[in-house]
């Protein structure tokens, strides 16, 4: 799943630590979400969306990968 969490966070002038504190998660969690290594729980995705005043669909993007050759 892709997302634009990093760009939204940077637009608001927040570093990962500040953003993590606001969401009550670790900085490593934020880093992993931004790098696409971790998909947040539905609750956390809603918290992120609420923080930015956006919908989940505006922040997280699911891409179907086809393995057809």
N, C-alpha and C positions, 0 to 999 in steps of 0.2 A: 504494500500500500504506500503510495506517495502522499506527501503533504507539503504544505507551505508554512509550517509552524516556525521554522527558522526565520524566514523573511518577515513574517508578521511580528515576531518577537523583536527583531532588529529594528523594524520600522518604529517600534514604540520605545526604542532606546534601552531595552533590557538585556542584561547578560543572562546566561543560562542559570546562574545561581539565583538571581533575583526572581526570574520566572518560576523556577522550581519552588522557591519559598512561597510565592503567591499561590501556587497550586498544591502545596504541602506534599511534594514529591522530591526525590533526590535530583541533583544536577545530572547524574548519570542517566536517569530516566529520560530527562529532557534531551540529552545528547543522543540517546538511542532512538527516541522518537524522530528527532530531526534527521538522523542518518538512515532512517528506514529499517533499523535493526530490531525495532520493537513496535508492535501495534498496541496502542493504549486500550484499556478496558473501555467499554461503552460509557461508563460513568466518567472516566477521566477525559474521554473525547468530548463529552458534553461540557465538562468543566472548562476545557480549553476553548471550546466554541463560545461559551458564555463569557469567558475572560475577554475574548476579542470582539464580542458583540456580533458574532456570525453564526451561521449554521454549520453543523458537522460537514455537510456536503461541500461547503465553500472552503474547507480547510483540508479535508482528507479525500484522496482520490484513489479509487480502486481500479486497477488495470488488469484486464484479463490477458494472461499470457498464453498464447497458443503454442503447443508443442508439435503441431502438425508439420510434417516435412514435405 
